[in-house]
Amino acid sequence: MHAAWHIYEIRHQIFSSLEPQDFARLARICSTLFTVCTDKLWARIASLKPFLHALPQDFRERPLTKQDVQRLNLYADKTQELDLEKESGRRAIRLKSKGLEQKSLKKWDELWAEIAALRPLSDFLPNVRRVCLYNVTADVIVPLISITGAKLSHLSINIYNPETNGAVCQFLESLADTSRLESVSLHDGLIPPKLIQQAPLKRLRLNHVFLLRSDQRRIPLCLDLLEKSTLERLSFSLPVEWCWPLIDTPKGKYLPRLQKLWLDLKHFEPERCSRCLYTKDLYIKEPGEQTRTHSGRYAPALFLEALDRRELKLLKIELPGDATPKMVRDVVRAARDSCQLNTFEDLTLGRSGWYSQCQECRDTVLPESKPEHVREVLSTLLPMPHLRKLRLSVPLNFVDSLDVAFYCEMANGLPMLETLKLDFRESVPLHHLAAFCSMLPNVTRVSLRKADYTALEEMPREEWACPRVQRLKIMDWDPDEDGEGASREALYRNLQTYFPNTELAKRGPE
């Protein structure tokens, strides 16, 4: 073999244009190319079937020996990424077998129990660095239980079947070495506190995840998470059962290196409307008021108050779909009092989900936004001199009415804003949006859910033109269709005047 094959840069240049089947052909030429090409072929595995193909063809028909699993171990050592989506062990093991009925063949659990008896479980996938599991069944996790995880740096598990929680928790508890694990993302399950204590986590995402203590108690949070000094990014949801663990009120400062925080409050509120529940603020601790809600839970404001590092770069708060301006106001106040808003570069105040129905009066109460409440909340946020991205979908539609003075106040408090996303449920008049954007000196990207085509101006005002805006996206509108009976000429005349450099304006009426 030519010596050039041993130079990494040359190999990388050649391999960058090859397909997987090309690597399979090259691997048959010589031992050197076999090692190099199989390293590429097995670096990322998206199914468990390749591991079964590494076994003898009759592996379901007879007992295995140590020699039978040597080839499996050889290729498993080369795997660095395991990315399984909607995988099932029963489907993976359905290989063709001649002359035998499926009932007499070896089953999935029996196969891996037999392999575990021939070699230690920790020998499987010793070099894996990334594991991603999405909606897999519990039997798929069986081969992963007891792997060492010595080189594992990224772990993502998104499984929506509660029957799999036990296998997931067993897999996480069996990780013997998490010294390199920096990123963990879990959705809807259980996580042992040992993993949080031992791993040098920098990025942690927990959605509807409970911590399973040694006494089998399920708790939403633990003190070990709050005291994690390595965390830089944290995303988690506060469930109904949330409370401060082990302490009545926060006495220390937590998460000293935190830079980005995603806080999900969609499931915090009990399923009762304001008429049946609210007599006091549930989201913030007001002077002289209780810090607990009527259901005995502590308000989310206490979590924000306990942060040690308040100079966050990103804050995203997700509220329920039927969040009222009062709820938004309380959350914004807590963020203002607990975090230094003038350091933010990215801020999202969002809401998602359907309007919930009160479980007592069975009414669906739609949130009402009053202009004075909207101005109060937004004025609380300002100034944010370093903010570059602002996303609003909570009931804070400040552009539904034309208030140039308030627009000017908002723009003066957002001098560095580049991206503006307004995901309001209500329609927004284009000239209101243009009046506000024209005051923002650096804005280049604007996104809107729905424009009000019934409020188009016959003579658009050129002083509200926004030539700096390069991209305008209206999510609930197709530019190839008429907008709610509005004149296409008037529509595009407004677009070409207010946002002349955008794709929508350049298309023009047909």
Wavefront OBJ file of the C-alpha trace (Angstrom):
o trace
v 0.000 0.000 0.000
v 1.202 3.485 -0.825
v 2.458 5.491 2.148
v 0.074 8.339 1.282
v -2.832 6.275 2.646
v -1.388 6.703 6.142
v -1.713 10.513 5.986
v -4.994 11.603 7.569
v -5.516 14.674 5.367
v -5.233 12.609 2.172
v -7.580 9.922 3.489
v -10.092 12.581 4.535
v -9.981 14.184 1.076
v -10.600 10.839 -0.638
v -13.252 9.585 1.787
v -15.271 12.815 1.713
v -16.656 11.909 -1.744
v -17.373 8.218 -1.065
v -20.673 6.525 -0.278
v -21.118 3.790 2.378
v -21.130 1.042 -0.263
v -17.765 2.347 -1.520
v -16.270 1.911 1.945
v -17.599 -1.651 2.033
v -15.799 -2.444 -1.249
v -12.549 -0.775 -0.162
v -12.549 -2.721 3.095
v -12.076 -5.978 1.130
v -8.811 -4.895 -0.536
v -6.307 -5.210 2.310
v -6.033 -5.215 6.085
v -5.037 -1.545 6.308
v -8.005 -0.349 4.275
v -10.219 -2.785 6.182
v -9.387 -1.031 9.457
v -9.748 2.473 8.029
v -12.981 1.814 6.114
v -14.740 -0.149 8.829
v -13.917 2.689 11.227
v -15.890 4.979 8.914
v -18.720 2.489 8.338
v -19.300 1.746 12.008
v -18.641 5.232 13.425
v -22.376 6.043 13.418
v -25.030 3.334 13.761
v -28.722 4.098 13.242
v -30.105 0.596 13.843
v -29.327 -2.497 15.901
v -29.524 -4.791 12.887
v -25.838 -4.337 11.904
v -24.817 -5.787 15.276
v -26.981 -8.856 14.595
v -25.430 -9.265 11.149
v -22.015 -9.451 12.859
v -23.136 -12.721 14.485
v -23.214 -16.101 12.703
v -26.197 -16.597 10.408
v -27.609 -19.341 12.620
v -27.282 -17.388 15.883
v -30.991 -17.919 16.644
v -30.858 -21.649 16.061
v -27.957 -22.790 18.266
v -26.073 -21.739 21.412
v -23.348 -19.125 20.847
v -19.682 -19.501 21.755
v -17.032 -16.919 22.647
v -15.677 -17.095 19.114
v -19.128 -16.215 17.752
v -19.198 -12.844 19.514
v -15.642 -11.778 18.615
v -16.790 -10.169 15.376
v -19.589 -8.373 17.222
v -17.072 -6.987 19.721
v -14.723 -5.909 16.907
v -17.338 -3.724 15.225
v -18.952 -2.506 18.456
v -15.552 -1.123 19.496
v -15.597 1.105 16.402
v -19.014 2.655 17.114
v -18.855 6.262 18.310
v -22.445 7.401 17.746
v -25.601 5.396 18.380
v -28.705 7.093 16.971
v -31.842 4.952 17.240
v -35.289 6.213 16.249
v -38.512 4.219 16.681
v -36.454 1.051 17.001
v -37.875 -2.210 18.324
v -35.855 -5.257 19.337
v -38.533 -7.608 18.081
v -38.436 -6.070 14.617
v -34.635 -5.955 14.567
v -34.270 -9.667 15.256
v -36.662 -10.744 12.489
v -33.979 -12.062 10.129
v -34.580 -14.768 7.573
v -34.174 -18.307 8.899
v -34.770 -21.295 6.627
v -36.776 -24.310 7.672
v -37.572 -23.169 11.225
v -40.680 -21.609 12.691
v -40.416 -18.287 14.530
v -41.638 -19.892 17.764
v -38.589 -22.192 17.996
v -36.067 -19.398 17.359
v -34.145 -17.486 19.970
v -35.867 -14.316 21.206
v -34.350 -10.863 21.661
v -33.975 -10.983 25.451
v -32.614 -14.518 25.324
v -30.011 -13.500 22.742
v -28.531 -10.658 24.791
v -28.656 -12.671 28.001
v -26.614 -15.347 26.214
v -24.119 -12.758 24.906
v -23.774 -11.279 28.408
v -22.841 -14.719 29.728
v -20.029 -15.037 27.164
v -18.374 -11.659 27.733
v -18.775 -8.838 30.295
v -21.599 -6.390 29.617
v -19.165 -3.510 30.030
v -17.257 -4.650 26.910
v -20.095 -3.542 24.637
v -19.693 -0.112 22.974
v -16.585 0.944 24.962
v -15.836 3.916 22.664
v -19.327 5.314 22.152
v -19.383 9.101 22.571
v -22.939 9.965 21.656
v -26.190 8.082 22.331
v -29.550 9.342 21.021
v -32.729 7.338 21.602
v -36.040 8.553 20.216
v -39.267 6.620 20.890
v -37.559 3.237 21.155
v -39.021 0.294 23.029
v -37.719 -0.999 26.347
v -36.078 -4.075 24.785
v -33.819 -1.840 22.671
v -32.289 -0.422 25.858
v -31.442 -3.902 27.181
v -28.076 -4.181 25.312
v -27.046 -0.749 26.626
v -27.506 -1.578 30.289
v -24.119 -1.817 32.060
v -21.984 -0.245 29.312
v -19.216 1.759 30.977
v -19.892 5.110 29.289
v -16.236 6.040 29.851
v -16.111 8.132 26.651
v -19.760 9.163 26.563
v -20.107 12.948 26.208
v -23.650 13.410 24.862
v -26.824 11.572 25.896
v -30.300 12.299 24.534
v -33.358 10.192 25.378
v -36.810 11.252 24.142
v -39.307 8.489 24.836
v -43.030 9.120 25.297
v -43.980 5.629 26.473
v -44.129 5.419 30.303
v -43.548 1.647 30.125
v -39.965 2.385 29.060
v -39.134 4.547 32.109
v -37.878 1.600 34.141
v -35.423 0.488 31.467
v -34.186 4.057 30.942
v -33.585 4.570 34.656
v -31.796 1.210 34.883
v -29.559 2.194 31.955
v -28.681 5.534 33.540
v -27.952 3.961 36.911
v -25.666 1.369 35.321
v -23.305 3.942 33.767
v -20.141 3.316 35.757
v -17.992 6.139 34.374
v -19.566 9.502 33.505
v -16.392 11.564 33.802
v -16.818 12.933 30.246
v -20.580 13.320 30.133
v -21.254 17.015 29.473
v -24.667 17.041 27.757
v -27.852 15.223 28.859
v -31.340 15.621 27.400
v -34.245 13.607 28.812
v -37.961 13.805 28.111
v -40.693 12.209 30.165
v -38.953 9.766 32.477
v -36.804 9.204 35.542
v -33.175 10.080 36.226
v -31.037 8.928 39.170
v -29.456 11.775 41.192
v -26.126 9.919 40.994
v -25.829 10.898 37.360
v -26.215 14.589 38.187
v -23.790 14.348 41.087
v -20.941 12.620 39.261
v -21.083 13.885 35.658
v -19.406 17.236 34.752
v -22.607 18.430 33.082
v -22.540 21.649 31.079
v -25.856 21.241 29.247
v -28.907 19.671 30.887
v -32.433 19.414 29.511
v -35.151 17.817 31.635
v -38.748 17.921 30.385
v -41.324 16.196 32.597
v -38.482 14.318 34.283
v -38.472 13.251 37.928
v -35.465 12.270 39.997
v -35.641 8.792 41.505
v -34.122 8.689 44.987
v -32.684 5.601 46.639
v -35.893 5.185 48.648
v -37.854 5.042 45.346
v -39.407 8.469 45.947
v -39.985 10.641 42.885
v -39.029 14.304 43.278
v -39.096 17.050 40.611
v -35.812 18.658 41.693
v -32.907 17.877 43.957
v -30.385 20.061 45.729
v -27.571 18.434 43.734
v -28.995 19.920 40.539
v -29.276 23.405 42.012
v -25.718 23.252 43.351
v -24.201 21.987 40.076
v -21.295 24.355 39.514
v -20.511 23.195 35.949
v -23.930 23.819 34.349
v -23.920 26.462 31.620
v -27.232 25.629 29.917
v -30.312 24.422 31.748
v -33.750 23.604 30.361
v -36.429 22.070 32.544
v -40.140 22.209 33.291
v -41.736 22.854 36.649
v -44.507 20.290 37.196
v -47.440 20.636 39.539
v -45.514 18.759 42.247
v -42.651 21.291 42.254
v -41.349 22.555 45.577
v -38.036 23.482 47.118
v -36.410 20.210 48.240
v -34.918 19.797 51.676
v -35.183 23.495 52.496
v -38.139 25.724 53.241
v -36.768 28.753 51.409
v -33.648 29.208 49.272
v -30.778 30.210 51.551
v -27.873 29.912 49.136
v -27.036 30.895 45.593
v -27.139 28.233 42.918
v -25.836 27.486 39.398
v -22.891 29.938 39.417
v -21.865 29.323 35.760
v -25.335 29.358 34.222
v -25.506 31.328 30.957
v -28.684 30.117 29.234
v -31.952 29.174 30.921
v -35.095 27.641 29.387
v -37.922 27.541 31.952
v -41.120 25.678 31.070
v -44.144 26.701 33.144
v -46.806 25.181 30.864
v -47.632 22.438 33.343
v -47.131 24.411 36.552
v -50.665 25.701 36.894
v -53.372 23.400 38.253
v -56.307 22.776 35.942
v -58.485 25.497 37.428
v -59.258 28.901 36.000
v -58.609 32.221 37.697
v -62.204 32.550 38.953
v -61.898 29.215 40.797
v -58.311 29.579 42.039
v -56.696 33.000 42.052
v -57.007 35.269 45.041
v -53.313 36.128 45.148
v -50.437 36.114 42.707
v -49.216 32.591 42.153
v -46.149 33.404 40.092
v -44.335 35.958 42.255
v -43.765 36.726 45.882
v -45.213 40.160 46.592
v -44.282 42.067 49.782
v -46.394 40.762 52.618
v -47.895 37.929 50.565
v -47.398 34.217 50.831
v -44.659 32.525 48.819
v -46.712 29.395 48.274
v -49.628 28.775 45.980
v -52.986 27.461 47.128
v -51.836 23.920 46.359
v -48.823 24.270 48.687
v -46.242 24.748 45.939
v -43.600 27.449 45.960
v -43.802 30.110 43.290
v -41.356 29.860 40.351
v -40.020 33.304 41.271
v -38.101 31.683 44.125
v -36.041 29.715 41.632
v -35.042 32.879 39.776
v -34.237 34.643 43.025
v -31.808 31.906 44.030
v -29.608 32.120 40.932
v -25.992 32.954 41.698
v -25.019 34.057 38.199
v -27.570 36.647 37.165
v -25.773 37.818 34.019
v -27.639 35.438 31.729
v -27.193 35.670 27.961
v -30.402 33.837 27.107
v -33.710 33.450 28.911
v -36.688 31.574 27.502
v -39.873 31.217 29.556
v -42.706 29.088 28.184
v -46.148 29.831 29.629
v -49.476 27.977 29.249
v -51.563 28.577 26.150
v -54.157 30.471 28.203
v -51.649 32.624 30.093
v -53.088 35.974 31.116
v -51.216 39.305 31.104
v -51.223 39.088 34.905
v -49.276 35.817 34.802
v -46.841 37.266 32.290
v -46.398 40.379 34.421
v -45.508 38.331 37.490
v -42.958 36.232 35.619
v -41.374 39.320 34.052
v -41.132 40.999 37.445
v -39.385 37.941 38.854
v -36.916 37.943 35.960
v -36.308 41.667 36.352
v -35.677 41.441 40.106
v -33.565 38.282 39.896
v -31.588 38.633 36.657
v -29.724 41.505 35.082
v -31.801 42.049 31.970
v -29.280 44.484 30.512
v -26.913 41.571 29.814
v -29.389 39.475 27.791
v -28.663 38.740 24.149
v -31.696 36.496 23.547
v -35.096 36.699 25.259
v -38.189 34.582 24.597
v -41.527 34.905 26.351
v -43.671 32.249 24.752
v -46.790 30.250 25.257
v -47.882 26.958 23.760
v -50.586 24.362 24.023
v -54.346 24.582 23.712
v -56.542 26.718 25.877
v -57.162 24.587 28.923
v -60.596 23.915 30.366
v -61.210 24.509 34.038
v -61.846 21.192 35.780
v -64.282 22.808 38.232
v -66.503 25.154 36.238
v -65.729 23.579 32.822
v -65.322 27.006 31.251
v -62.632 27.919 28.758
v -61.475 31.409 29.682
v -59.597 33.254 26.953
v -56.903 35.700 28.124
v -57.658 39.383 27.711
v -54.909 41.909 27.014
v -55.428 45.498 28.097
v -53.107 48.152 26.603
v -52.093 49.477 30.010
v -51.070 45.980 31.176
v -49.081 45.383 27.997
v -47.198 48.666 28.382
v -46.508 47.960 32.043
v -44.982 44.548 31.323
v -42.859 45.688 28.382
v -41.637 48.784 30.223
v -40.503 46.473 33.004
v -38.190 44.664 30.584
v -36.417 47.774 29.355
v -33.677 48.713 28.844
v -31.865 45.741 27.308
v -28.911 47.312 25.473
v -27.324 43.993 24.381
v -30.454 42.149 23.258
v -30.173 40.835 19.694
v -33.154 38.449 19.509
v -36.631 39.040 20.923
v -39.467 36.530 20.601
v -42.932 37.234 22.012
v -45.982 34.982 21.799
v -47.518 35.737 25.193
v -50.485 38.180 25.298
v -48.303 41.294 24.889
v -49.467 42.530 21.509
v -48.163 46.087 21.674
v -48.560 46.690 17.912
v -52.320 46.182 17.741
v -52.773 49.915 18.292
v -50.687 52.698 16.778
v -48.760 54.331 19.620
v -45.705 56.030 18.156
v -44.541 57.393 21.508
v -44.499 53.933 23.084
v -42.821 52.464 19.985
v -40.072 55.054 20.395
v -39.655 54.143 24.067
v -39.388 50.466 23.149
v -36.875 51.113 20.350
v -34.670 53.262 22.585
v -34.463 50.388 25.042
v -33.518 47.865 22.303
v -30.678 49.559 20.363
v -28.940 46.302 19.288
v -32.036 44.272 18.319
v -31.506 42.306 15.081
v -34.260 39.655 15.088
v -37.883 40.306 16.064
v -40.466 37.509 16.184
v -44.063 38.356 17.116
v -46.126 35.185 17.351
v -49.351 36.770 18.578
v -52.687 35.090 17.964
v -54.164 38.436 16.898
v -53.605 40.027 13.491
v -51.128 42.904 13.292
v -51.546 45.841 10.857
v -48.534 46.150 8.565
v -48.153 49.908 9.057
v -48.058 49.447 12.867
v -45.275 46.901 12.496
v -43.422 49.147 10.047
v -43.693 52.153 12.354
v -42.010 50.195 15.149
v -39.343 48.509 12.992
v -38.380 51.817 11.387
v -37.182 52.982 14.789
v -34.909 49.963 15.320
v -31.492 50.805 13.823
v -30.176 47.224 13.487
v -33.193 45.013 12.851
v -32.806 42.766 9.761
v -35.199 39.855 10.352
v -38.873 40.177 11.267
v -41.363 37.338 11.735
v -45.099 37.669 12.210
v -47.842 35.082 12.653
v -50.674 36.927 10.947
v -51.025 40.316 9.277
v -54.241 42.336 9.261
v -55.043 42.860 5.591
v -58.210 44.849 6.321
v -56.144 47.755 7.692
v -54.003 48.460 4.629
v -53.219 52.114 3.943
v -54.075 53.562 0.577
v -51.092 55.926 0.815
v -48.288 54.175 2.740
v -46.024 56.494 4.717
v -42.492 56.524 3.383
v -41.094 57.731 6.723
v -41.909 54.290 8.128
v -39.910 52.419 5.485
v -37.573 49.717 6.807
v -34.847 49.198 4.178
v -32.623 47.377 6.700
v -35.115 44.515 7.034
v -33.884 41.776 4.690
v -36.359 39.087 5.655
v -40.050 39.395 6.480
v -41.917 36.190 7.289
v -45.694 36.045 7.763
v -46.427 32.529 8.939
v -50.199 32.375 8.343
v -50.181 33.882 4.876
v -49.303 32.638 1.426
v -48.055 35.485 -0.822
v -49.540 33.662 -3.834
v -53.041 34.058 -2.433
v -55.189 37.088 -1.714
v -55.215 38.257 1.881
v -58.754 38.050 3.213
v -60.313 39.872 0.292
v -57.784 42.721 0.304
v -56.593 44.202 -2.947
v -53.376 42.548 -4.093
v -52.138 45.868 -5.452
v -52.706 47.611 -2.117
v -51.100 44.722 -0.252
v -47.921 44.758 -2.299
v -47.859 48.561 -2.368
v -47.674 48.499 1.430
v -45.007 45.799 1.397
v -42.881 47.582 -1.201
v -43.063 50.822 0.754
v -42.490 49.501 4.250
v -40.226 46.489 3.605
v -38.729 47.111 0.120
v -35.784 44.701 0.399
v -37.707 41.608 1.474
v -38.679 38.618 -0.639
v -42.404 39.344 -0.261
v -42.039 42.879 -1.542
v -39.841 41.922 -4.512
v -42.309 39.310 -5.736
v -44.975 41.912 -6.485
v -48.571 41.389 -7.659
v -49.117 39.034 -10.553
l 1 2 3 4 5 6 7 8 9 10 11 12 13 14 15 16 17 18 19 20 21 22 23 24 25 26 27 28 29 30 31 32 33 34 35 36 37 38 39 40 41 42 43 44 45 46 47 48 49 50 51 52 53 54 55 56 57 58 59 60 61 62 63 64 65 66 67 68 69 70 71 72 73 74 75 76 77 78 79 80 81 82 83 84 85 86 87 88 89 90 91 92 93 94 95 96 97 98 99 100 101 102 103 104 105 106 107 108 109 110 111 112 113 114 115 116 117 118 119 120 121 122 123 124 125 126 127 128 129 130 131 132 133 134 135 136 137 138 139 140 141 142 143 144 145 146 147 148 149 150 151 152 153 154 155 156 157 158 159 160 161 162 163 164 165 166 167 168 169 170 171 172 173 174 175 176 177 178 179 180 181 182 183 184 185 186 187 188 189 190 191 192 193 194 195 196 197 198 199 200 201 202 203 204 205 206 207 208 209 210 211 212 213 214 215 216 217 218 219 220 221 222 223 224 225 226 227 228 229 230 231 232 233 234 235 236 237 238 239 240 241 242 243 244 245 246 247 248 249 250 251 252 253 254 255 256 257 258 259 260 261 262 263 264 265 266 267 268 269 270 271 272 273 274 275 276 277 278 279 280 281 282 283 284 285 286 287 288 289 290 291 292 293 294 295 296 297 298 299 300 301 302 303 304 305 306 307 308 309 310 311 312 313 314 315 316 317 318 319 320 321 322 323 324 325 326 327 328 329 330 331 332 333 334 335 336 337 338 339 340 341 342 343 344 345 346 347 348 349 350 351 352 353 354 355 356 357 358 359 360 361 362 363 364 365 366 367 368 369 370 371 372 373 374 375 376 377 378 379 380 381 382 383 384 385 386 387 388 389 390 391 392 393 394 395 396 397 398 399 400 401 402 403 404 405 406 407 408 409 410 411 412 413 414 415 416 417 418 419 420 421 422 423 424 425 426 427 428 429 430 431 432 433 434 435 436 437 438 439 440 441 442 443 444 445 446 447 448 449 450 451 452 453 454 455 456 457 458 459 460 461 462 463 464 465 466 467 468 469 470 471 472 473 474 475 476 477 478 479 480 481 482 483 484 485 486 487 488 489 490 491 492 493 494 495 496 497 498 499 500 501 502 503 504 505 506 507 508 509 510
